[in-house]
Amino acid sequence: MSVETQVTINLPDGSSKTLNQNATAADLAQSISQGLYRKAVGALINGEIRDLFTPLQNNDQIKILTPDDPESYELLRHSTAHVMAQAVQRIFPQAKIAIGPTIQDGFYYDFDIPNHTLSTEDLSKIEAEMKKIASENQKLVRYNIPDVDKQIKEFCDQGEKFKAELLEEHKNDNPTLYHMKDKDGNIVWNDLCRGPHLPNTSLIKAFKLLKVSGSYWRGDENKDRLQRIYATAWWKASELEDYLHRLEEAEKRDHRKLSKQLDLFSVHEEVGPGLIFWHPNLATVRAIIEDFWRDVHRKRGYQFVYTPHIASEQLYQISGHLQSYGENMYSSMDIDGQPYRAKPMNCPGHIMIYKSRLRSYRDLPIRMAELGTVYRYERSGVLHGMLRVRGFTQDDSHIFCRPDQLEEEISSIIDLVDLMMKTFGYSYKAYLSTRPEKYIGSDEEWEFATNSLEAALKSRNLNYEIDAGGGVFYAPKIDFKLFDAIGREWQGPTIQVDLNLPKRFDVTYIGENGNRQQAIMVHRAVLGSMERFCGGLIEHYAGAFPTWLAPVQAVVLPISDRHQECAKEIYKKLQEAGFRIRIDDKAETINYRIREAQVEQIPYMLVIGDKEMQSGQVAVRHRRHGDMGAMSFDKFLTQIKTEIDDKS
């Protein structure tokens, strides 16, 4: 065999394989072992997920993917989406398909089905048809479109206007179809798609259609209204069962549902969507969090500031927000003939405070912190309780420092993140997001900023992943992903080293040599927004806030009228000791009132009856542990105080 007809393939373990030219990833798997070949579902080629039958090039870096690899779920779910779309068009021949991307733990597909609204019963029929398609062992075959204009016309003739529009948009990008072929090689269905996919449908076994919702073509409310089917797919039935259990648990924890049960917040049509009204219970939780936040920041040298909710448009022209973020800002308001805007960010305001006087190198670092309310436009279709809103309060902080102080400041923020997240019971994972393709600033500045972030991560021995190209156009950053009580991932704290605003606003200090030098600006948020963070906490705790955060920490329950005087004395003592206490002396049975307190997720119930009056004790019940027995008032006081002080 001549050298010209061979290719060398590099494997993950550092070894290499020599194969015939035009060999595929499947050929590579077979050359390694028959066992790997039988399990193979795709390949990671130079870091990109590809079909198993993709031809290999000389010096390609290849990893054969099996169901044991996390990347394989992309192939599974993408392919299952096509099976679902084919099933829908079998059952509803008039249906036209839009897009069907994978999402976390699943996928969705958008359809235009004239004169029919999908129901739960329809989902069962579609699932049954999908199982039939999977059993047909259809092959998914990539097909390069030779004549794009001809294919566009064919789509238009079929009424597939969405596919035609997408193909017109990508006609110069070497577009491909995926043909689904039966055992005789006949094309039974196709979709415009770049892939990748599984080799055949027999690998698709464990899936579930979850729900139907409305959507719009391209997410534009002025375009066609579509019907979206959400679904999930897993390699094993046990994985699917576990996932559905997690979904069920998540449904129980939905902060919108718990809000009604626990009287936490509301949104009002008369006011507008995405604007949150905090009821006393959740406002109490927020106030406690804010007090804790202020305390830990004060101890770390932060200075608290307040900035206006509106500002002249000129400020946002200088910052660049008007040019790069204008679509998310609210329309200008005329004040004395000048255009003003509701602030979308707090950073320009903090810069104004910094620039209010001359700063020396001896003044730095300056750490400003603000619980600042901002306003950003979000489409009504994406608003979601407290998690996606239009007005929210950020725990925003900006640090102005010298280059020699940067790494230490970043490390200090990481310490703060660790303290705050552990206090609220979150584990987390860190990501270092590096320079994107489009960026401003010099390569040297980016390298310095990125190295400072990475050095701070390493100095704390913190495990992290590189998110290559994930930085914002003006700054590299560290992002923290939080994991809640049922393993879901939440957007968490972020640290950004800004290379843009200090230049735009001429943020400087007088250096040791007497010359002006540009300050470095670090943006950071630990909680993010109070709305999203509290909404997440509701779900994390399933509404059962720990005692230190609970709106009501204990309820005193006199069994009958003759026990009320004693109950009031206990209530008064606890109230004077600073605890959040309620007395429930309604004319209901004691069991009814205990159940009511448990539904309200009150941590402790103090029952007062004849025995308690005579002994001077309290009968203590816990919302989870039940009857804890009788104990002296002082013992209970010590116990609850320790629990609150430890924030356990």
VMD Tcl script that draws the C-alpha trace (Angstrom):
set ca {
  {0.00 0.00 0.00}
  {1.51 3.34 -1.03}
  {1.90 6.19 1.45}
  {-0.42 8.35 -0.64}
  {-3.37 5.98 0.02}
  {-2.99 6.01 3.79}
  {-3.95 8.36 6.61}
  {-2.54 8.53 10.12}
  {-5.10 8.96 12.90}
  {-4.22 10.14 16.42}
  {-6.02 8.52 19.36}
  {-6.81 9.91 22.85}
  {-4.16 7.75 24.55}
  {-1.42 9.30 22.41}
  {-1.09 6.34 20.04}
  {-1.88 6.45 16.32}
  {-3.45 4.24 13.66}
  {-2.76 4.02 9.94}
  {-5.83 3.42 7.79}
  {-6.80 3.42 4.13}
  {-7.50 6.80 2.66}
  {-11.22 7.74 2.96}
  {-11.61 5.41 5.95}
  {-14.42 6.44 8.27}
  {-14.70 6.69 12.03}
  {-16.57 3.36 11.89}
  {-13.56 1.79 10.13}
  {-11.30 3.15 12.85}
  {-13.51 1.68 15.58}
  {-13.49 -1.72 13.85}
  {-9.70 -1.62 13.47}
  {-9.35 -1.06 17.24}
  {-11.74 -3.83 18.35}
  {-14.99 -5.49 17.39}
  {-16.36 -4.64 20.85}
  {-15.75 -0.92 20.30}
  {-17.21 -1.14 16.80}
  {-20.44 -2.68 18.17}
  {-20.78 0.04 20.82}
  {-19.74 3.00 18.63}
  {-22.41 5.64 17.97}
  {-20.33 8.56 16.66}
  {-16.94 10.21 16.88}
  {-15.26 13.28 18.32}
  {-13.12 14.50 15.42}
  {-10.73 17.33 16.30}
  {-13.05 18.24 19.17}
  {-16.24 18.25 17.06}
  {-19.02 15.65 17.34}
  {-19.48 13.92 13.97}
  {-21.33 10.99 12.39}
  {-19.75 7.57 12.62}
  {-19.39 7.40 8.84}
  {-17.51 10.67 8.43}
  {-14.37 10.20 6.27}
  {-11.16 10.82 8.21}
  {-8.30 13.10 7.22}
  {-4.60 12.68 7.83}
  {-3.54 13.65 11.39}
  {-7.12 13.90 12.67}
  {-7.46 13.62 16.45}
  {-10.23 11.05 17.00}
  {-12.19 9.69 19.92}
  {-14.79 7.02 19.17}
  {-17.98 7.81 21.07}
  {-20.06 5.17 22.84}
  {-23.11 5.56 25.11}
  {-20.67 5.83 28.01}
  {-19.47 9.24 26.75}
  {-21.40 12.40 27.73}
  {-21.02 13.76 24.17}
  {-23.02 10.81 22.81}
  {-26.28 12.23 24.17}
  {-26.09 15.01 21.56}
  {-26.18 12.36 18.83}
  {-28.97 10.43 20.53}
  {-31.22 13.43 21.13}
  {-30.61 15.03 17.76}
  {-31.54 11.77 16.04}
  {-34.58 11.19 18.26}
  {-35.80 14.66 17.33}
  {-35.87 13.58 13.67}
  {-37.73 10.41 14.59}
  {-40.30 12.54 16.43}
  {-40.72 14.93 13.48}
  {-41.21 11.99 11.11}
  {-43.80 10.50 13.47}
  {-45.70 13.78 13.65}
  {-45.84 14.02 9.86}
  {-46.99 10.41 9.58}
  {-49.90 11.11 11.95}
  {-50.58 14.65 10.69}
  {-49.61 14.72 6.98}
  {-50.55 18.41 6.83}
  {-47.91 19.27 9.45}
  {-44.90 21.38 8.39}
  {-41.68 21.31 10.37}
  {-39.60 24.21 11.62}
  {-36.55 23.61 13.84}
  {-35.66 20.88 16.33}
  {-32.53 21.58 18.39}
  {-31.16 19.71 21.38}
  {-31.35 21.40 24.77}
  {-30.15 20.39 28.22}
  {-31.36 16.84 28.92}
  {-33.50 16.71 25.79}
  {-34.75 18.45 22.67}
  {-37.77 20.15 21.16}
  {-39.31 20.47 17.70}
  {-41.57 23.21 16.33}
  {-44.47 22.39 14.02}
  {-47.13 24.19 12.03}
  {-50.18 21.90 12.11}
  {-53.14 23.63 10.44}
  {-56.51 23.21 12.13}
  {-55.22 21.03 14.94}
  {-54.04 21.76 18.47}
  {-51.83 19.06 19.94}
  {-53.11 17.37 23.10}
  {-51.75 14.95 25.70}
  {-53.50 12.14 23.82}
  {-51.65 13.15 20.66}
  {-48.32 12.84 22.48}
  {-49.12 9.21 23.31}
  {-49.90 8.50 19.65}
  {-46.69 10.22 18.52}
  {-44.64 8.20 21.04}
  {-46.15 4.95 19.74}
  {-45.31 5.94 16.16}
  {-41.77 6.86 17.22}
  {-41.29 3.38 18.71}
  {-42.44 1.91 15.42}
  {-39.95 4.07 13.45}
  {-37.14 3.13 15.82}
  {-37.91 -0.57 15.32}
  {-37.75 -0.12 11.53}
  {-33.99 0.35 11.87}
  {-33.97 3.31 9.51}
  {-30.55 4.61 8.53}
  {-29.73 8.31 8.92}
  {-27.63 9.28 5.92}
  {-25.97 12.64 5.34}
  {-26.62 14.07 1.88}
  {-24.82 17.08 0.40}
  {-27.34 19.17 -1.56}
  {-25.98 19.48 -5.14}
  {-28.51 22.04 -6.43}
  {-29.66 24.35 -3.64}
  {-32.13 26.35 -5.74}
  {-33.77 23.15 -6.94}
  {-34.07 21.91 -3.36}
  {-35.57 25.24 -2.22}
  {-38.20 24.93 -4.96}
  {-38.93 21.37 -3.88}
  {-39.45 22.50 -0.29}
  {-41.75 25.30 -1.46}
  {-43.76 22.85 -3.59}
  {-44.16 20.64 -0.52}
  {-45.33 23.62 1.53}
  {-42.23 23.34 3.75}
  {-41.74 27.10 3.86}
  {-39.65 27.05 7.03}
  {-37.15 24.61 5.55}
  {-37.07 26.68 2.36}
  {-36.34 29.86 4.32}
  {-33.54 28.21 6.30}
  {-31.98 26.72 3.18}
  {-32.10 30.10 1.41}
  {-30.32 31.62 4.39}
  {-27.60 28.94 4.42}
  {-27.35 28.26 0.69}
  {-23.65 29.24 0.61}
  {-22.70 27.14 3.67}
  {-22.52 23.73 1.95}
  {-25.96 22.74 3.29}
  {-26.90 19.11 3.87}
  {-30.04 17.01 4.22}
  {-30.37 13.91 6.33}
  {-32.21 11.12 4.54}
  {-33.90 8.47 6.64}
  {-33.85 5.23 4.66}
  {-35.73 1.97 5.20}
  {-34.17 -1.50 5.03}
  {-34.48 -1.48 1.23}
  {-32.63 1.84 0.91}
  {-35.72 3.89 0.07}
  {-35.86 7.46 1.39}
  {-38.87 7.64 3.72}
  {-38.26 11.08 5.22}
  {-35.74 13.92 5.19}
  {-34.92 17.17 6.94}
  {-32.55 20.04 6.34}
  {-29.86 19.51 8.96}
  {-26.12 19.79 9.53}
  {-26.11 16.79 11.91}
  {-24.55 14.85 13.46}
  {-26.70 11.75 13.94}
  {-26.68 8.13 14.99}
  {-26.10 5.54 12.25}
  {-29.62 4.10 12.62}
  {-32.84 4.38 14.62}
  {-32.58 0.98 16.34}
  {-30.28 2.62 18.91}
  {-33.17 4.84 20.06}
  {-35.00 3.10 22.90}
  {-35.66 5.28 25.97}
  {-37.51 8.54 25.26}
  {-40.50 10.49 26.48}
  {-42.54 13.38 25.07}
  {-42.99 15.81 27.94}
  {-45.25 18.69 27.01}
  {-46.61 20.97 24.29}
  {-46.27 24.74 24.30}
  {-46.76 27.61 21.90}
  {-43.84 29.23 20.09}
  {-43.14 31.61 17.23}
  {-41.04 31.14 14.12}
  {-37.59 32.58 14.86}
  {-38.90 33.57 18.32}
  {-40.60 36.59 16.71}
  {-44.10 37.31 17.98}
  {-44.93 38.91 14.62}
  {-44.24 35.68 12.70}
  {-46.03 32.33 12.39}
  {-47.34 30.83 15.60}
  {-46.14 27.25 16.00}
  {-46.61 24.31 18.34}
  {-43.56 23.04 20.21}
  {-43.13 19.53 21.57}
  {-40.55 19.13 24.34}
  {-39.01 15.68 24.81}
  {-36.13 13.81 26.38}
  {-34.08 10.77 25.35}
  {-31.64 8.55 27.22}
  {-29.63 5.46 26.44}
  {-31.18 3.35 29.20}
  {-34.72 3.02 30.54}
  {-33.30 3.42 34.07}
  {-31.77 6.79 33.08}
  {-35.10 7.92 31.67}
  {-36.88 6.82 34.84}
  {-34.41 8.73 37.02}
  {-34.81 11.84 34.87}
  {-38.61 11.72 35.01}
  {-38.36 11.40 38.79}
  {-36.17 14.51 38.88}
  {-38.70 16.33 36.72}
  {-41.46 15.33 39.11}
  {-39.40 16.63 42.02}
  {-38.67 19.85 40.11}
  {-42.40 20.29 39.49}
  {-43.04 20.08 43.22}
  {-40.35 22.70 43.78}
  {-41.60 25.16 41.12}
  {-41.20 28.55 42.81}
  {-44.35 29.89 41.14}
  {-46.46 27.10 42.60}
  {-44.83 27.32 46.04}
  {-45.31 31.09 46.00}
  {-49.08 30.66 46.07}
  {-48.88 28.09 48.85}
  {-46.48 30.16 50.98}
  {-47.64 33.67 49.95}
  {-44.25 34.81 48.64}
  {-44.62 37.07 45.58}
  {-46.97 38.10 42.80}
  {-47.03 39.60 39.30}
  {-49.93 41.80 38.23}
  {-51.38 42.32 34.76}
  {-52.33 45.88 35.66}
  {-48.66 46.64 36.35}
  {-47.02 44.59 33.62}
  {-45.22 41.25 33.21}
  {-41.75 40.65 34.58}
  {-42.18 43.06 37.52}
  {-42.14 41.35 40.90}
  {-44.14 42.29 44.01}
  {-42.44 40.88 47.10}
  {-44.96 39.83 49.75}
  {-44.02 40.10 53.45}
  {-42.83 36.48 53.74}
  {-40.34 36.65 50.86}
  {-39.47 40.26 51.62}
  {-38.36 39.03 55.05}
  {-36.13 36.39 53.44}
  {-34.67 39.01 51.12}
  {-33.98 41.43 53.97}
  {-32.11 38.72 55.91}
  {-30.03 37.83 52.85}
  {-29.25 41.49 52.21}
  {-28.19 42.01 55.84}
  {-25.90 38.98 55.61}
  {-24.57 40.24 52.26}
  {-23.79 43.68 53.72}
  {-22.11 42.16 56.75}
  {-19.71 39.94 54.78}
  {-18.93 42.76 52.33}
  {-18.29 45.28 55.08}
  {-15.79 42.87 56.65}
  {-13.99 42.62 53.29}
  {-13.49 46.32 52.79}
  {-16.37 47.15 50.45}
  {-17.98 50.58 50.53}
  {-21.72 50.80 49.89}
  {-23.06 53.23 47.32}
  {-26.39 54.12 45.73}
  {-26.85 55.35 42.16}
  {-29.90 56.82 40.34}
  {-32.37 54.60 38.49}
  {-32.28 56.86 35.43}
  {-29.46 58.69 33.68}
  {-28.87 60.86 30.65}
  {-28.49 58.95 27.40}
  {-25.05 60.54 27.12}
  {-23.77 58.23 29.88}
  {-24.73 55.13 27.91}
  {-23.26 56.56 24.71}
  {-19.91 56.85 26.46}
  {-20.20 53.37 28.01}
  {-21.20 51.83 24.68}
  {-24.37 50.27 26.08}
  {-26.53 52.34 23.75}
  {-24.71 50.97 20.72}
  {-24.15 47.36 21.80}
  {-27.03 46.79 24.24}
  {-29.68 49.23 23.03}
  {-32.25 46.57 22.11}
  {-32.37 45.48 25.76}
  {-32.80 49.04 27.07}
  {-36.12 50.79 27.49}
  {-37.08 53.71 25.30}
  {-35.82 57.14 26.24}
  {-37.89 59.58 28.27}
  {-37.75 63.31 27.66}
  {-36.66 65.37 30.66}
  {-36.17 69.09 30.00}
  {-35.60 68.33 26.34}
  {-32.87 65.75 27.05}
  {-33.22 61.98 26.51}
  {-32.89 59.83 29.65}
  {-32.88 56.05 30.07}
  {-33.73 53.61 32.85}
  {-30.40 52.09 33.80}
  {-29.64 48.60 32.48}
  {-26.33 48.37 34.39}
  {-24.84 49.78 37.58}
  {-21.23 50.01 36.36}
  {-21.34 53.48 34.70}
  {-22.75 54.92 37.93}
  {-19.93 53.45 39.99}
  {-17.43 54.89 37.54}
  {-18.99 58.33 38.03}
  {-18.43 58.03 41.79}
  {-14.82 56.95 41.23}
  {-14.21 59.90 38.90}
  {-15.73 62.43 41.29}
  {-12.23 63.16 42.61}
  {-8.59 62.46 41.83}
  {-7.39 59.05 42.99}
  {-3.88 58.06 44.06}
  {-2.24 54.66 43.80}
  {-2.39 54.65 47.59}
  {-6.23 54.79 47.46}
  {-6.49 51.55 45.53}
  {-8.08 49.09 45.61}
  {-11.49 50.78 45.90}
  {-14.32 48.26 46.27}
  {-17.82 49.67 45.64}
  {-20.93 47.59 46.28}
  {-24.56 48.32 45.55}
  {-27.82 46.43 45.67}
  {-28.77 48.28 42.51}
  {-32.06 47.90 40.68}
  {-31.81 47.80 36.87}
  {-34.29 47.47 34.02}
  {-33.83 45.36 30.90}
  {-36.26 44.41 28.19}
  {-37.08 40.71 27.91}
  {-39.61 39.34 25.44}
  {-42.84 38.34 27.16}
  {-42.44 34.76 25.90}
  {-39.27 34.20 27.94}
  {-40.43 35.76 31.22}
  {-40.57 33.11 33.94}
  {-41.67 33.90 37.48}
  {-38.74 35.40 39.38}
  {-36.13 33.71 37.22}
  {-36.55 35.88 34.11}
  {-37.85 39.39 34.78}
  {-37.68 42.96 33.47}
  {-36.76 44.78 36.66}
  {-34.34 43.29 39.15}
  {-31.84 44.14 41.86}
  {-28.23 43.04 41.36}
  {-25.70 42.56 44.12}
  {-23.34 44.56 41.96}
  {-19.78 45.38 42.92}
  {-16.91 47.00 41.06}
  {-13.32 46.98 42.14}
  {-10.87 49.60 40.87}
  {-7.29 48.43 41.35}
  {-3.71 48.56 40.11}
  {-2.29 45.79 37.89}
  {-0.18 44.46 40.77}
  {-3.33 44.08 42.91}
  {-5.50 42.27 40.37}
  {-4.72 38.63 41.18}
  {-5.17 39.15 44.92}
  {-8.52 40.91 44.36}
  {-9.78 38.06 42.18}
  {-8.67 35.50 44.76}
  {-10.50 37.44 47.47}
  {-13.70 37.40 45.38}
  {-13.39 33.62 44.92}
  {-13.12 33.28 48.73}
  {-16.28 35.37 49.06}
  {-18.11 33.25 46.46}
  {-17.12 30.09 48.33}
  {-18.40 31.45 51.64}
  {-21.71 32.68 50.23}
  {-22.51 29.57 48.19}
  {-21.68 27.16 51.01}
  {-23.80 29.20 53.40}
  {-26.82 28.75 51.13}
  {-26.08 25.06 50.56}
  {-24.90 25.15 46.95}
  {-22.03 23.21 45.44}
  {-20.52 24.78 42.33}
  {-18.22 24.40 39.37}
  {-15.94 27.11 37.95}
  {-15.35 27.95 34.29}
  {-12.63 30.22 32.90}
  {-14.10 31.93 29.84}
  {-11.41 33.12 27.43}
  {-11.17 35.58 24.54}
  {-13.92 35.30 21.91}
  {-13.40 35.73 18.16}
  {-14.61 39.32 18.25}
  {-13.01 41.35 20.99}
  {-11.62 44.77 21.82}
  {-8.30 45.58 23.46}
  {-4.82 44.30 22.77}
  {-3.71 40.68 22.91}
  {-1.31 41.62 25.70}
  {-4.14 43.06 27.83}
  {-6.25 39.96 27.29}
  {-3.35 37.68 28.16}
  {-2.65 39.63 31.36}
  {-6.31 39.61 32.44}
  {-6.83 35.92 31.62}
  {-3.60 34.89 33.35}
  {-4.64 36.82 36.47}
  {-7.99 35.01 36.58}
  {-6.36 31.62 36.06}
  {-3.63 32.27 38.61}
  {-6.27 33.13 41.22}
  {-8.12 29.88 40.49}
  {-4.91 27.88 40.78}
  {-3.83 29.62 43.99}
  {-6.98 28.27 45.67}
  {-6.54 24.79 44.12}
  {-10.00 25.21 42.61}
  {-10.95 22.76 39.87}
  {-12.14 24.57 36.76}
  {-12.82 24.05 33.07}
  {-11.77 26.28 30.20}
  {-14.69 27.73 28.24}
  {-12.69 28.59 25.14}
  {-14.00 31.77 23.50}
  {-16.71 32.16 26.16}
  {-15.59 35.57 27.40}
  {-17.54 38.73 26.66}
  {-16.18 41.00 23.93}
  {-14.54 43.31 26.46}
  {-13.33 40.87 29.12}
  {-12.36 37.34 30.11}
  {-14.28 36.04 33.11}
  {-14.82 33.31 35.67}
  {-18.34 31.89 35.76}
  {-19.66 29.70 38.57}
  {-22.42 27.18 37.90}
  {-24.42 26.23 40.99}
  {-25.91 22.79 41.69}
  {-29.07 22.70 43.76}
  {-30.58 20.04 46.02}
  {-31.76 17.89 43.09}
  {-28.67 18.36 40.95}
  {-29.94 21.07 38.59}
  {-27.51 23.66 37.31}
  {-28.12 27.39 37.91}
  {-26.28 30.43 36.63}
  {-24.20 31.65 39.55}
  {-21.54 34.24 40.43}
  {-19.35 35.87 37.80}
  {-16.05 37.78 37.85}
  {-15.01 39.91 34.84}
  {-11.79 41.83 34.27}
  {-12.89 44.82 32.17}
  {-10.63 46.09 29.39}
  {-13.20 48.44 27.92}
  {-14.92 50.85 30.30}
  {-11.77 52.17 32.02}
  {-10.61 53.40 28.60}
  {-13.98 54.78 27.56}
  {-14.34 56.79 30.78}
  {-10.64 57.53 31.31}
  {-10.61 55.80 34.69}
  {-7.16 56.64 36.05}
  {-5.12 57.16 39.19}
  {-1.91 59.02 39.96}
  {0.86 56.44 40.02}
  {3.88 56.31 42.29}
  {5.85 58.14 39.60}
  {3.35 61.03 39.57}
  {1.88 60.12 36.17}
  {-1.71 59.18 35.38}
  {-2.20 55.45 34.91}
  {-5.26 53.52 33.83}
  {-7.02 51.62 36.60}
  {-8.23 48.07 36.14}
  {-11.94 47.50 36.72}
  {-13.30 44.19 38.00}
  {-17.04 43.54 37.69}
  {-18.47 40.90 39.99}
  {-21.83 39.66 41.19}
  {-22.10 36.91 43.77}
  {-25.86 36.43 44.11}
  {-26.58 37.78 40.62}
  {-30.03 39.27 41.02}
  {-32.11 39.09 44.17}
  {-35.11 37.99 42.12}
  {-33.41 35.06 40.42}
  {-31.43 34.09 43.51}
  {-34.49 34.03 45.78}
  {-36.54 32.22 43.13}
  {-33.76 29.64 42.96}
  {-33.61 29.35 46.75}
  {-37.34 28.63 46.91}
  {-36.78 25.66 44.59}
  {-33.49 24.63 46.22}
  {-35.17 24.40 49.64}
  {-38.57 23.33 48.22}
  {-40.02 26.28 50.15}
  {-38.65 25.03 53.48}
  {-36.20 27.83 54.20}
  {-33.62 26.99 56.88}
  {-34.42 28.45 60.28}
  {-32.07 31.42 59.89}
  {-33.93 32.47 56.71}
  {-37.48 31.34 57.49}
  {-40.03 34.20 57.47}
  {-41.56 32.70 60.64}
  {-39.12 30.65 62.70}
  {-41.57 29.21 65.21}
  {-45.27 29.24 65.96}
  {-46.70 28.97 69.47}
  {-49.80 26.76 69.65}
  {-51.97 26.87 72.80}
  {-54.16 23.75 72.91}
  {-57.17 25.55 74.40}
  {-58.26 28.91 75.79}
  {-56.88 28.19 79.27}
  {-53.38 27.81 77.78}
  {-53.38 31.15 75.97}
  {-51.86 33.23 78.76}
  {-48.85 30.88 79.05}
  {-48.51 30.81 75.23}
  {-48.48 34.61 75.11}
  {-45.69 34.77 77.69}
  {-43.54 32.36 75.62}
  {-44.36 34.29 72.45}
  {-43.32 37.57 74.11}
  {-40.00 36.13 75.39}
  {-39.06 34.78 71.97}
  {-40.06 38.01 70.25}
  {-37.96 40.06 72.67}
  {-35.04 37.70 72.04}
  {-35.22 38.70 68.37}
  {-36.90 35.66 66.86}
  {-39.60 35.80 64.18}
  {-42.54 34.30 66.06}
  {-46.25 33.88 65.55}
  {-48.98 32.71 67.89}
  {-51.85 30.67 66.45}
  {-54.81 30.54 68.82}
  {-57.53 30.03 66.21}
  {-60.61 28.07 67.23}
  {-59.41 24.97 65.40}
  {-58.15 21.65 66.70}
  {-54.47 21.45 67.63}
  {-53.88 18.82 64.93}
  {-55.37 21.12 62.29}
  {-53.11 23.98 63.36}
  {-50.02 21.74 63.40}
  {-50.79 20.57 59.86}
  {-51.29 24.18 58.78}
  {-47.90 25.18 60.23}
  {-46.24 22.28 58.41}
  {-47.86 23.30 55.11}
  {-46.51 26.81 55.72}
  {-43.04 25.25 56.27}
  {-42.57 26.86 59.72}
  {-39.48 25.16 61.23}
  {-40.72 24.82 64.84}
  {-44.08 24.40 66.54}
  {-44.30 24.96 70.30}
  {-47.38 23.24 71.72}
  {-48.64 24.48 75.11}
  {-51.03 22.30 77.12}
  {-51.67 21.38 80.75}
  {-48.41 19.44 81.16}
  {-46.35 22.27 79.70}
  {-48.05 24.84 81.93}
  {-47.36 22.75 85.04}
  {-43.76 21.83 84.16}
  {-42.73 25.18 82.65}
  {-41.61 23.35 79.51}
  {-42.61 23.48 75.85}
  {-43.58 20.52 73.65}
  {-41.48 20.98 70.51}
  {-42.36 19.73 67.04}
  {-40.17 20.14 63.96}
  {-41.61 20.44 60.44}
  {-39.54 17.45 59.24}
  {-38.53 15.48 62.34}
  {-41.94 15.58 64.00}
  {-42.30 15.35 67.79}
  {-39.02 16.28 69.53}
  {-40.48 15.92 73.03}
  {-40.79 18.35 75.88}
  {-37.86 20.58 76.85}
  {-37.23 23.62 78.98}
  {-37.74 27.00 77.39}
  {-34.04 27.86 77.90}
  {-32.94 24.64 76.17}
  {-35.14 25.38 73.19}
  {-33.87 28.96 73.09}
  {-30.25 27.76 73.05}
  {-31.01 25.17 70.37}
  {-32.74 27.52 67.96}
  {-30.20 30.29 68.56}
  {-27.30 27.93 67.73}
  {-29.08 26.77 64.58}
  {-29.61 30.36 63.44}
  {-26.11 31.56 64.33}
  {-24.54 28.58 62.49}
  {-26.84 29.18 59.49}
  {-27.20 25.41 59.38}
}
mol new
graphics top color blue
foreach p $ca { graphics top sphere $p radius 0.5 }
foreach p [lrange $ca 0 end-1] q [lrange $ca 1 end] { graphics top cylinder $p $q radius 0.2 }
display resetview
